Amino acid sequence: MIKRFTEIKNLGLFEDFEWNPNLTDFARFNVIYGWNGSGKTTLSQFFTFLEEGQSEEFPSLRYKVESNEGELCQGIKYTKNIRVFNQLYVSRNIDMVSCTATPIYILGEENKKLIES
């Protein structure tokens, strides 16, 4: 599980971000909110970059992330599932005109564990 972003560099508003020691670590589920233009979308995109270990959109991106599995940095893929429900997710999965949505399914062991917790 991701605990904190120790640093993020060269990512939009997160040009030179360092984790404030007064902030609490991330938990299993997190809600990120803020004013327009405060970096919510950029941060949610960052989570998808972790799955690849890099970003084509931000080739000079540098980061350090603390997780239960150890430290991650650019070039290292994060192998745990991260689900981000941002505007990009909505635009890809919800058709406002026809009022339809792509269903979300979680199958297998993970689903069993979610039900039990």
Contacts in CASP RR format, 6 or more apart in sequence:
PFRMAT RR
TARGET T0000
AUTHOR 0000-0000-0000
METHOD contacts of the structure
MODEL  1
MIKRFTEIKNLGLFEDFEWNPNLTDFARFNVIYGWNGSGKTTLSQFFTFL
EEGQSEEFPSLRYKVESNEGELCQGIKYTKNIRVFNQLYVSRNIDMVSCT
ATPIYILGEENKKLIES
1 26 0 8 1.000
1 28 0 8 1.000
1 67 0 8 1.000
1 68 0 8 1.000
1 80 0 8 1.000
2 26 0 8 1.000
2 50 0 8 1.000
2 65 0 8 1.000
2 66 0 8 1.000
2 67 0 8 1.000
2 78 0 8 1.000
2 80 0 8 1.000
2 82 0 8 1.000
3 25 0 8 1.000
3 26 0 8 1.000
3 65 0 8 1.000
3 66 0 8 1.000
3 67 0 8 1.000
3 68 0 8 1.000
4 19 0 8 1.000
4 23 0 8 1.000
4 25 0 8 1.000
4 26 0 8 1.000
4 65 0 8 1.000
4 66 0 8 1.000
5 17 0 8 1.000
5 19 0 8 1.000
5 46 0 8 1.000
5 63 0 8 1.000
5 64 0 8 1.000
5 65 0 8 1.000
6 18 0 8 1.000
6 19 0 8 1.000
6 63 0 8 1.000
6 64 0 8 1.000
6 65 0 8 1.000
6 66 0 8 1.000
6 71 0 8 1.000
7 17 0 8 1.000
7 18 0 8 1.000
7 19 0 8 1.000
7 62 0 8 1.000
7 63 0 8 1.000
7 64 0 8 1.000
8 14 0 8 1.000
8 17 0 8 1.000
8 46 0 8 1.000
8 61 0 8 1.000
8 62 0 8 1.000
8 63 0 8 1.000
9 15 0 8 1.000
9 16 0 8 1.000
9 17 0 8 1.000
9 60 0 8 1.000
9 61 0 8 1.000
9 62 0 8 1.000
9 63 0 8 1.000
10 58 0 8 1.000
10 60 0 8 1.000
10 61 0 8 1.000
10 62 0 8 1.000
11 17 0 8 1.000
11 42 0 8 1.000
11 46 0 8 1.000
11 55 0 8 1.000
11 58 0 8 1.000
11 61 0 8 1.000
11 63 0 8 1.000
12 39 0 8 1.000
12 42 0 8 1.000
12 58 0 8 1.000
13 37 0 8 1.000
13 38 0 8 1.000
13 39 0 8 1.000
13 42 0 8 1.000
14 39 0 8 1.000
14 42 0 8 1.000
14 43 0 8 1.000
14 46 0 8 1.000
32 40 0 8 1.000
32 43 0 8 1.000
32 44 0 8 1.000
33 40 0 8 1.000
34 40 0 8 1.000
40 86 0 8 1.000
41 86 0 8 1.000
41 87 0 8 1.000
41 88 0 8 1.000
44 84 0 8 1.000
44 86 0 8 1.000
44 88 0 8 1.000
45 55 0 8 1.000
45 57 0 8 1.000
45 86 0 8 1.000
45 88 0 8 1.000
46 63 0 8 1.000
47 82 0 8 1.000
47 84 0 8 1.000
48 82 0 8 1.000
48 84 0 8 1.000
49 55 0 8 1.000
49 58 0 8 1.000
49 61 0 8 1.000
50 65 0 8 1.000
50 72 0 8 1.000
50 77 0 8 1.000
50 78 0 8 1.000
50 82 0 8 1.000
51 77 0 8 1.000
51 78 0 8 1.000
51 82 0 8 1.000
52 77 0 8 1.000
53 72 0 8 1.000
53 74 0 8 1.000
53 75 0 8 1.000
53 76 0 8 1.000
53 77 0 8 1.000
53 78 0 8 1.000
54 61 0 8 1.000
54 74 0 8 1.000
54 75 0 8 1.000
55 61 0 8 1.000
61 74 0 8 1.000
62 73 0 8 1.000
62 74 0 8 1.000
63 72 0 8 1.000
63 73 0 8 1.000
63 74 0 8 1.000
64 71 0 8 1.000
64 72 0 8 1.000
64 73 0 8 1.000
65 71 0 8 1.000
65 72 0 8 1.000
65 73 0 8 1.000
65 78 0 8 1.000
66 72 0 8 1.000
67 78 0 8 1.000
67 80 0 8 1.000
69 79 0 8 1.000
69 80 0 8 1.000
72 78 0 8 1.000
81 110 0 8 1.000
92 102 0 8 1.000
93 101 0 8 1.000
93 102 0 8 1.000
94 100 0 8 1.000
94 101 0 8 1.000
94 102 0 8 1.000
95 101 0 8 1.000
106 114 0 8 1.000
END
